Amino acid sequence: MCDQILYRKKGDLYECIRVFSDGEEEILGRGTKEDILAWLASHGFGFVRPDVLDMDLEMLCEKDL
């Protein structure tokens, strides 16, 4: 089974998390929405328009855990 990348929102902070096939989690990035968007852009997602990436982050994010 492949690893998954998930996003969580905790108040005003966001987390980008890799979930391994065994269920273990690794936090790849944590911070404000701008921090996470910058992290994504610096890791190969810079070709996506920032407004689209912003909408996607909100859609993919698990709300306030």
Secondary structure by P-SEA (a helix, b strand, c coil): cbbbbbbbbcccbbbbbbbcccccccccccccaaaaaaaaaaaccccccaaaaaaaaaaaccccc
